[in-house]
């Protein structure tokens, strides 16, 4: 495996926030404005309303950060969330991210809107793991439903054939505004195949006819029937991403989904959307203790990950830090970012007297007064 970024990493990088600070100088200003939009600050502020409770005298000589999710073992419950168009920030794009994930034993959830095909991402992960003599980490694929169900099914079949083990269906971005034009040479690589049409545009434009309700865009948006049909169409475990309401969590379970991801899409879809973290306890209560619940919403440290798990998540996903680290350091940057996050998570577990990632619970956190 060859590093896709030859320059050494900046010596002052010690946290994921440091990668974000450096990334602005490596990314085109228009692209930076695009990836930074949303309510990330609201998601981040929500973590400050909870404090961890250290247990300094607990025995910690033995312990593990490993979790089993949907029948797959993960070295840590820290996954790389689906993020579109990695080639916006680095020429190797998702190939470099996949190589770093393989080196660190982390799961990359490949996006439908990746700038490299899902097949090439899967192959790069396997090749990097083989070269390093490491097990291939679990590989997941994120699905955006297409206007034609046959087009959606074609993506599912490609994911199955490429060896992905879990299908993550994002449901909260079917109707949104979009005003960012991809630079020349950057495409949705999975959608250029003639058998798969490009997704319907989400741009809001002045036109005759319905603006939202009754429009073609609204008619194409996925529904619970879509989830039930996907459940019947594939044997892969199905995870529904983009839920905040406990009733929707219950409905996903009843529709046959094997898990959900609590996420507000970084606030990029709905102005004023609730931060994701406060929604976790009610969602967990709605689906019970044994149903897989993942979280994606502003995690920037191992302490954040521990708080999210204490509030009900079985695992967390990390999104934008991938792009920050990729822009700054390519393969080495993403691997280093993952190393920072995993080290922080293990240290936070140890300091809270927790030696089993499967036993993280609400007793590890308390609400901050005035938070």
Secondary structure, 3 states (H helix, E strand, C coil): CCCCCCCCCCCCCCCHHHHHHHHCCCCCHHHHHHHHCCCHHHHHHHHCCEEECCCCCCCCCCCECCEEECCEEECCCEEECCCCCHHHCCCCCHHHHHHHHHHHCCCEEECCCCCCCHHHHHHHHHHHHHHHCCCCCCCEEEECCCCCHHHHHHHHHHHHHHCCCEEEEECCCCCCCCCCCCCCCCCCHHHCCCCCCCCCCCCCCCCCCCCCCCCHHHHHCCCHHHHHHHHHHCCCEEEEEEECCHHHHHHHHHCCCCEEEEECHHHCCCCCCCCCHHHHHHHHHHHCCCCEEEEECCCCCHHHHHHHHHCCCCEEEECHHHHHHHHHHHHHHHHHHHHHHHHHHHHHHHHCCCCEHHHCCHHHEEECCCC
